[in-house]
Amino acid sequence: MTNSVKHLKEFEENGAGAIVLKSIFEEEIVFEYNKYMTEATKYGYDDENLDYFDYKIKQDNINSYIKLIKDAKQTVNIPVIASVNCISSYEWVYFTKKIEEAGADALELNVFILPSDYEKDSKEIEANYLKIIEEVRKNTRIPLIVKMSSYFTALGNMIHKISKMGIDGLVLFNRFFSPDINIETQKITSAPIYSSPADIRLPLRWIAISSGKVNCSIAASTGVHDGEGLIKMMLAGADAVEIASTIYKNGAKQISKMNEELHSYLDKRDLESVQQIKGLANQLNIKNPAAFERVQFMKYFSDNQDDIV
Ligand SMILES: Cc1cc2nc3c(=O)[nH]c(=O)nc-3n(C[C@H](O)[C@H](O)[C@H](O)COP(=O)(O)O)c2cc1C
């Protein structure tokens, strides 16, 4: 939806606070390069030619992304956040500089490495994440947001570590494409690409645990589909929510609907600002902080309901 500026004005008119553009994907560039490499090897191109292909592919990709940022900035007045997906720190310093020059208001780093390599332990994988973030932070002057996944052995520790790297915001959590299997054709298919409101629980728990303990902003992502989801995330301590699936399903008007639901929730309680509800139900503010760390379905839970304040 953010691949062209067509929808951006509509998002702004419906009350979006900011727009995160689709990511520019390192993997896509590498894939395209490998395709050229196969062709080039067939025709016996030398190293100089291959270097040229490498340069040209990267230039073309980055140039079309730069154009998207510039067009977006001309279309809307709300902040435009560029997003890069990277799996290595190679090249990204150059790309992020270009993104900054194009006028992006902030950069969201969408880093994800599926921990499927049997040879790599969690220390090595985590060190790679930290290196990417460190490199980009060193070389970026605009606000930097890190969009995390929940695929970490010591998730709390990683959230804390990343939040201390001089970044401005964290997004908890990204949701990924998942493969499925069609039992009739016995072929690999795509699992549903949209989230459902039930998916809110994982980020809700971790935002409630982390907010108030990290010194950067937190945005919630995954499963926020309506005003109720938005309010829950604010109560858990989120500073913002990022929404995707619900816009695909319900259109841009869902943004204004969610904002209205939030306003009427505040009005009903004679509150003037979201600041008055933010974090009310996070781990620091509830009577029983262990509530967010419970994981087993013991009888105890059905007998004891926690109220939040
Ligand atoms: C069609 C589609 C495209 C997406 N493209 C990107 C992307 O380019 N970069 C990114 O960081 N996340 C991307 N996402 C993930 C969303 O930003 C979001 O993290 C995820 O969908 C969970 O939020 P939701 O429950 O509101 O959909 C995409 C999601 C969908 C459904």
The ligand as an ORCA input file, in Angstrom:
! r2SCAN-3c Opt
* xyz 0 1
  C       1.203     -7.083      2.673
  C       2.153     -6.759      3.782
  C       3.374     -6.146      3.469
  C       4.292     -5.846      4.476
  N       5.476     -5.234      4.161
  C       6.347     -4.895      5.144
  C       7.543     -4.182      4.858
  O       7.855     -3.858      3.710
  N       8.363     -3.889      5.889
  C       8.070     -4.214      7.190
  O       8.854     -3.896      8.103
  N       6.930     -4.872      7.482
  C       6.078     -5.202      6.501
  N       4.915     -5.867      6.819
  C       4.653     -6.217      8.215
  C       3.807     -5.146      8.875
  O       4.476     -3.896      8.879
  C       3.455     -5.500     10.316
  O       4.626     -5.550     11.120
  C       2.735     -6.838     10.418
  O       1.832     -7.007      9.361
  C       1.987     -6.934     11.739
  O       1.086     -5.879     11.885
  P      -0.497     -6.054     11.595
  O      -0.991     -7.050     12.546
  O      -1.062     -4.674     11.803
  O      -0.623     -6.480     10.182
  C       3.982     -6.161      5.818
  C       2.748     -6.761      6.118
  C       1.843     -7.057      5.120
  C       0.526     -7.680      5.482
*
